[in-house]
């Protein structure tokens, strides 16, 4: 049972690593485009939404990796509350 748990934990950590790299590579070009004042406002708004969602996904993958680390070492978990409606605002 312990081996199954370890394999599951390693599986999620590997997936989180694989997701974090492309998400990080996406944020660079989006940030560059957002700094360009010549793009239409609607495009800026859309890219801002994309950027916010990419950052949220990066945050989730980092949380998965933090939980994996918690299994290996004593990592302090920080619990916070938030309004779900704030996440959905454009």
LUMTOR-906655 format. One line per field, with one value per atom (N, C-alpha, C, O, CB): residue number from 1; residue in one letter; chain; atom name; x, y, z. Coordinates in steps of 0.05 Angstrom, whole numbers. Glycine has a CB too. Example, Ala and Ser with C-alpha at 12.3 -4.5 7.8 and 13.67 -1.06 7.14 Angstrom:
! LUMTOR-906655
k <- (1;1;1;1;1;2;2;2;2;2) $
r <- (A;A;A;A;A;S;S;S;S;S) $
c <- (A;A;A;A;A;A;A;A;A;A) $
a <- (N;CA;C;O;CB;N;CA;C;O;CB) $
c1 <- (264;246;264;285;226;257;273;258;268;282) $
c2 <- (-114;-90;-66;-66;-89;-45;-21;1;23;-12) $
c3 <- (156;156;156;169;181;142;143;157;161;114) $
! end
This chain:
! LUMTOR-906655
k <- (1;1;1;1;1;2;2;2;2;2;3;3;3;3;3;4;4;4;4;4;5;5;5;5;5;6;6;6;6;6;7;7;7;7;7;8;8;8;8;8;9;9;9;9;9;10;10;10;10;10;11;11;11;11;11;12;12;12;12;12;13;13;13;13;13;14;14;14;14;14;15;15;15;15;15;16;16;16;16;16;17;17;17;17;17;18;18;18;18;18;19;19;19;19;19;20;20;20;20;20;21;21;21;21;21;22;22;22;22;22;23;23;23;23;23;24;24;24;24;24;25;25;25;25;25;26;26;26;26;26;27;27;27;27;27;28;28;28;28;28;29;29;29;29;29;30;30;30;30;30;31;31;31;31;31;32;32;32;32;32;33;33;33;33;33;34;34;34;34;34;35;35;35;35;35;36;36;36;36;36;37;37;37;37;37;38;38;38;38;38;39;39;39;39;39;40;40;40;40;40;41;41;41;41;41;42;42;42;42;42;43;43;43;43;43;44;44;44;44;44;45;45;45;45;45;46;46;46;46;46;47;47;47;47;47;48;48;48;48;48;49;49;49;49;49;50;50;50;50;50;51;51;51;51;51;52;52;52;52;52;53;53;53;53;53;54;54;54;54;54;55;55;55;55;55;56;56;56;56;56;57;57;57;57;57;58;58;58;58;58;59;59;59;59;59;60;60;60;60;60;61;61;61;61;61;62;62;62;62;62;63;63;63;63;63;64;64;64;64;64;65;65;65;65;65;66;66;66;66;66;67;67;67;67;67;68;68;68;68;68;69;69;69;69;69;70;70;70;70;70;71;71;71;71;71;72;72;72;72;72;73;73;73;73;73;74;74;74;74;74;75;75;75;75;75;76;76;76;76;76;77;77;77;77;77;78;78;78;78;78;79;79;79;79;79;80;80;80;80;80;81;81;81;81;81;82;82;82;82;82;83;83;83;83;83;84;84;84;84;84;85;85;85;85;85;86;86;86;86;86;87;87;87;87;87;88;88;88;88;88;89;89;89;89;89;90;90;90;90;90) $
r <- (X;X;X;X;X;X;X;X;X;X;X;X;X;X;X;X;X;X;X;X;X;X;X;X;X;X;X;X;X;X;X;X;X;X;X;X;X;X;X;X;X;X;X;X;X;X;X;X;X;X;X;X;X;X;X;X;X;X;X;X;X;X;X;X;X;X;X;X;X;X;X;X;X;X;X;X;X;X;X;X;X;X;X;X;X;X;X;X;X;X;X;X;X;X;X;X;X;X;X;X;X;X;X;X;X;X;X;X;X;X;X;X;X;X;X;X;X;X;X;X;X;X;X;X;X;X;X;X;X;X;X;X;X;X;X;X;X;X;X;X;X;X;X;X;X;X;X;X;X;X;X;X;X;X;X;X;X;X;X;X;X;X;X;X;X;X;X;X;X;X;X;X;X;X;X;X;X;X;X;X;X;X;X;X;X;X;X;X;X;X;X;X;X;X;X;X;X;X;X;X;X;X;X;X;X;X;X;X;X;X;X;X;X;X;X;X;X;X;X;X;X;X;X;X;X;X;X;X;X;X;X;X;X;X;X;X;X;X;X;X;X;X;X;X;X;X;X;X;X;X;X;X;X;X;X;X;X;X;X;X;X;X;X;X;X;X;X;X;X;X;X;X;X;X;X;X;X;X;X;X;X;X;X;X;X;X;X;X;X;X;X;X;X;X;X;X;X;X;X;X;X;X;X;X;X;X;X;X;X;X;X;X;X;X;X;X;X;X;X;X;X;X;X;X;X;X;X;X;X;X;X;X;X;X;X;X;X;X;X;X;X;X;X;X;X;X;X;X;X;X;X;X;X;X;X;X;X;X;X;X;X;X;X;X;X;X;X;X;X;X;X;X;X;X;X;X;X;X;X;X;X;X;X;X;X;X;X;X;X;X;X;X;X;X;X;X;X;X;X;X;X;X;X;X;X;X;X;X;X;X;X;X;X;X;X;X;X;X;X;X;X;X;X;X;X;X;X;X;X;X;X;X;X;X;X;X;X;X;X;X;X;X;X;X;X;X;X;X;X;X) $
c <- (A;A;A;A;A;A;A;A;A;A;A;A;A;A;A;A;A;A;A;A;A;A;A;A;A;A;A;A;A;A;A;A;A;A;A;A;A;A;A;A;A;A;A;A;A;A;A;A;A;A;A;A;A;A;A;A;A;A;A;A;A;A;A;A;A;A;A;A;A;A;A;A;A;A;A;A;A;A;A;A;A;A;A;A;A;A;A;A;A;A;A;A;A;A;A;A;A;A;A;A;A;A;A;A;A;A;A;A;A;A;A;A;A;A;A;A;A;A;A;A;A;A;A;A;A;A;A;A;A;A;A;A;A;A;A;A;A;A;A;A;A;A;A;A;A;A;A;A;A;A;A;A;A;A;A;A;A;A;A;A;A;A;A;A;A;A;A;A;A;A;A;A;A;A;A;A;A;A;A;A;A;A;A;A;A;A;A;A;A;A;A;A;A;A;A;A;A;A;A;A;A;A;A;A;A;A;A;A;A;A;A;A;A;A;A;A;A;A;A;A;A;A;A;A;A;A;A;A;A;A;A;A;A;A;A;A;A;A;A;A;A;A;A;A;A;A;A;A;A;A;A;A;A;A;A;A;A;A;A;A;A;A;A;A;A;A;A;A;A;A;A;A;A;A;A;A;A;A;A;A;A;A;A;A;A;A;A;A;A;A;A;A;A;A;A;A;A;A;A;A;A;A;A;A;A;A;A;A;A;A;A;A;A;A;A;A;A;A;A;A;A;A;A;A;A;A;A;A;A;A;A;A;A;A;A;A;A;A;A;A;A;A;A;A;A;A;A;A;A;A;A;A;A;A;A;A;A;A;A;A;A;A;A;A;A;A;A;A;A;A;A;A;A;A;A;A;A;A;A;A;A;A;A;A;A;A;A;A;A;A;A;A;A;A;A;A;A;A;A;A;A;A;A;A;A;A;A;A;A;A;A;A;A;A;A;A;A;A;A;A;A;A;A;A;A;A;A;A;A;A;A;A;A;A;A;A;A;A;A;A;A;A;A;A;A;A;A;A;A;A) $
a <- (N;CA;C;O;CB;N;CA;C;O;CB;N;CA;C;O;CB;N;CA;C;O;CB;N;CA;C;O;CB;N;CA;C;O;CB;N;CA;C;O;CB;N;CA;C;O;CB;N;CA;C;O;CB;N;CA;C;O;CB;N;CA;C;O;CB;N;CA;C;O;CB;N;CA;C;O;CB;N;CA;C;O;CB;N;CA;C;O;CB;N;CA;C;O;CB;N;CA;C;O;CB;N;CA;C;O;CB;N;CA;C;O;CB;N;CA;C;O;CB;N;CA;C;O;CB;N;CA;C;O;CB;N;CA;C;O;CB;N;CA;C;O;CB;N;CA;C;O;CB;N;CA;C;O;CB;N;CA;C;O;CB;N;CA;C;O;CB;N;CA;C;O;CB;N;CA;C;O;CB;N;CA;C;O;CB;N;CA;C;O;CB;N;CA;C;O;CB;N;CA;C;O;CB;N;CA;C;O;CB;N;CA;C;O;CB;N;CA;C;O;CB;N;CA;C;O;CB;N;CA;C;O;CB;N;CA;C;O;CB;N;CA;C;O;CB;N;CA;C;O;CB;N;CA;C;O;CB;N;CA;C;O;CB;N;CA;C;O;CB;N;CA;C;O;CB;N;CA;C;O;CB;N;CA;C;O;CB;N;CA;C;O;CB;N;CA;C;O;CB;N;CA;C;O;CB;N;CA;C;O;CB;N;CA;C;O;CB;N;CA;C;O;CB;N;CA;C;O;CB;N;CA;C;O;CB;N;CA;C;O;CB;N;CA;C;O;CB;N;CA;C;O;CB;N;CA;C;O;CB;N;CA;C;O;CB;N;CA;C;O;CB;N;CA;C;O;CB;N;CA;C;O;CB;N;CA;C;O;CB;N;CA;C;O;CB;N;CA;C;O;CB;N;CA;C;O;CB;N;CA;C;O;CB;N;CA;C;O;CB;N;CA;C;O;CB;N;CA;C;O;CB;N;CA;C;O;CB;N;CA;C;O;CB;N;CA;C;O;CB;N;CA;C;O;CB;N;CA;C;O;CB;N;CA;C;O;CB;N;CA;C;O;CB;N;CA;C;O;CB;N;CA;C;O;CB;N;CA;C;O;CB;N;CA;C;O;CB;N;CA;C;O;CB;N;CA;C;O;CB;N;CA;C;O;CB;N;CA;C;O;CB;N;CA;C;O;CB;N;CA;C;O;CB;N;CA;C;O;CB) $
c1 <- (17;0;18;12;-19;39;57;70;74;79;77;89;69;77;99;44;24;21;19;-4;21;20;44;41;18;67;92;91;99;117;82;80;60;65;72;38;17;29;25;-8;42;54;75;76;67;92;112;99;109;131;78;63;53;57;40;40;29;52;49;12;74;96;108;115;118;110;120;102;111;124;76;57;59;58;28;61;63;88;86;63;110;134;130;139;158;118;113;94;97;102;75;57;69;64;32;86;97;115;115;112;131;149;135;142;166;116;102;86;84;84;75;60;79;72;47;103;123;131;134;148;134;141;119;125;149;94;72;71;64;45;78;75;94;87;80;117;136;125;124;162;117;106;81;77;101;64;39;47;35;21;65;74;85;80;94;101;113;92;93;133;72;51;34;26;33;29;12;26;12;7;52;66;65;71;95;57;54;28;7;55;31;8;-7;-29;16;4;-9;-30;-45;13;-32;-52;-80;-82;-45;-101;-128;-135;-125;-149;-153;-161;-174;-169;-181;-190;-202;-182;-185;-223;-161;-139;-124;-117;-119;-120;-107;-123;-113;-102;-150;-167;-167;-165;-196;-168;-167;-141;-140;-172;-118;-92;-89;-75;-70;-101;-100;-114;-105;-112;-136;-151;-134;-132;-178;-122;-104;-81;-75;-94;-69;-46;-54;-39;-35;-77;-86;-91;-84;-112;-103;-109;-84;-82;-128;-65;-39;-25;-14;-20;-25;-13;-27;-15;-13;-54;-69;-61;-58;-100;-59;-50;-22;-17;-52;-4;23;22;36;40;4;2;-8;2;-18;-27;-38;-16;-14;-62;0;21;42;53;33;48;67;56;72;73;30;19;21;26;-11;17;21;50;55;14;69;97;103;119;115;91;96;85;98;82;62;52;70;74;24;82;101;125;136;110;135;157;150;167;167;125;116;120;125;87;116;119;148;154;109;167;195;207;224;210;199;211;189;166;232;196;177;175;191;185;155;149;125;105;145;127;105;83;88;114;59;36;23;16;16;19;5;-23;-27;21;-42;-70;-81;-77;-87;-95;-107;-135;-142;-90;-151;-178;-180;-165;-199;-199;-203;-232;-246;-183;-241;-267;-265;-250;-280;-281;-280;-288;-278;-298;-306;-315;-291;-291;-338;-272;-249;-232;-220;-231;-231;-216;-229;-216;-213;-256;-271;-273;-280;-298;-267;-270;-251;-228;-265;-260;-243;-227;-212;-260) $
c2 <- (-24;0;25;45;0;24;47;52;75;42;31;34;47;63;7;39;51;81;97;37;88;116;132;154;119;121;134;137;158;118;117;119;140;155;92;141;162;190;208;158;193;219;227;250;218;208;214;220;237;189;206;211;239;253;191;248;276;297;318;280;291;309;311;333;300;289;289;305;320;260;301;315;345;362;305;352;381;393;416;384;379;389;393;413;370;374;375;398;410;349;404;426;453;473;423;455;480;493;517;477;476;487;501;524;464;488;503;527;547;484;525;548;571;594;540;566;587;599;623;576;582;592;608;624;568;603;618;646;665;603;649;675;696;720;672;688;708;723;747;694;709;723;739;760;703;728;743;769;790;726;768;793;813;837;787;803;821;834;858;805;819;829;849;870;807;843;861;888;908;848;889;915;933;956;910;921;936;952;941;917;979;996;998;1010;1024;986;988;967;970;986;947;927;937;953;900;927;936;929;910;923;945;941;913;900;963;904;878;856;836;873;859;839;840;819;844;864;866;853;839;896;857;845;815;801;856;805;776;764;744;769;777;767;769;753;782;789;792;769;758;819;760;737;712;696;734;709;686;686;665;686;709;711;704;690;740;714;708;679;667;724;666;637;620;600;629;628;614;616;596;625;640;643;626;615;672;624;608;578;564;612;569;541;536;515;535;556;553;551;535;577;567;566;539;528;588;527;501;479;461;494;481;461;464;444;464;488;492;481;471;522;483;471;440;428;479;428;399;392;373;389;408;402;406;392;420;427;432;408;400;458;397;374;350;334;367;347;325;329;310;324;354;360;354;345;389;360;355;326;320;364;309;280;273;254;264;288;282;297;286;289;321;338;353;353;357;366;382;410;427;385;413;438;450;437;435;476;489;495;508;514;486;491;517;520;467;535;560;558;556;584;560;559;587;603;541;593;619;617;597;638;637;637;658;678;642;654;673;671;652;669;692;692;681;691;721;660;648;668;666;623;686;706;724;733;723;729;745;731;744;750;704;689;691;692;660;692;692;720;722;681;741;768;772;763;789;786;791;817;824;793) $
c3 <- (0;0;0;-13;24;15;17;-11;-18;38;-25;-52;-71;-88;-62;-70;-87;-81;-100;-83;-56;-48;-58;-69;-18;-56;-66;-96;-106;-57;-110;-139;-148;-167;-151;-134;-140;-135;-151;-123;-113;-106;-127;-136;-78;-135;-156;-183;-197;-158;-189;-214;-215;-235;-217;-194;-194;-194;-207;-169;-181;-181;-210;-218;-162;-223;-251;-270;-286;-261;-267;-283;-277;-296;-279;-252;-245;-257;-267;-214;-257;-269;-299;-311;-264;-312;-341;-348;-370;-351;-331;-336;-331;-345;-320;-310;-302;-323;-327;-276;-337;-357;-380;-386;-368;-393;-415;-405;-418;-430;-381;-370;-366;-371;-343;-356;-353;-380;-382;-338;-400;-426;-439;-457;-444;-432;-443;-431;-445;-437;-406;-392;-404;-404;-363;-413;-424;-448;-447;-431;-469;-492;-486;-497;-514;-469;-462;-448;-455;-443;-430;-416;-436;-434;-394;-455;-475;-492;-497;-493;-501;-517;-501;-512;-528;-476;-460;-455;-451;-433;-457;-453;-478;-476;-446;-500;-525;-525;-524;-550;-525;-524;-550;-552;-515;-571;-598;-602;-622;-619;-585;-590;-581;-562;-575;-594;-587;-558;-546;-606;-547;-519;-515;-494;-510;-534;-531;-530;-516;-553;-546;-546;-519;-508;-569;-509;-483;-461;-444;-476;-462;-441;-443;-423;-445;-468;-471;-462;-448;-501;-469;-460;-430;-418;-474;-418;-389;-376;-355;-380;-387;-376;-380;-361;-391;-403;-408;-388;-377;-437;-385;-366;-338;-324;-367;-329;-302;-298;-278;-296;-319;-317;-318;-304;-339;-334;-335;-308;-298;-358;-296;-270;-249;-231;-261;-251;-232;-235;-215;-237;-260;-265;-254;-243;-294;-258;-247;-216;-204;-256;-204;-175;-166;-146;-166;-181;-174;-177;-160;-191;-198;-202;-180;-171;-230;-173;-151;-125;-108;-147;-120;-96;-96;-76;-94;-120;-122;-115;-101;-150;-126;-120;-91;-79;-138;-79;-50;-34;-14;-42;-41;-27;-30;-11;-37;-53;-57;-39;-28;-87;-37;-20;9;25;-23;16;44;52;75;47;32;38;44;59;15;32;35;58;73;9;62;83;98;90;72;119;134;121;126;164;105;92;105;109;61;113;126;106;85;140;111;93;103;126;93;83;89;78;54;77;95;87;86;104;107;64;61;50;37;43;55;45;23;23;67;5;-16;-25;-21;-40;-38;-50;-78;-94;-50;-84;-110;-131;-154;-110;-125;-145;-153;-176;-133;-135;-143;-164;-181;-119;-163;-183;-210;-231;-174;-211;-236;-248;-272;-231;-234;-245;-268;-267;-224;-288;-312;-309;-327;-337) $
! end
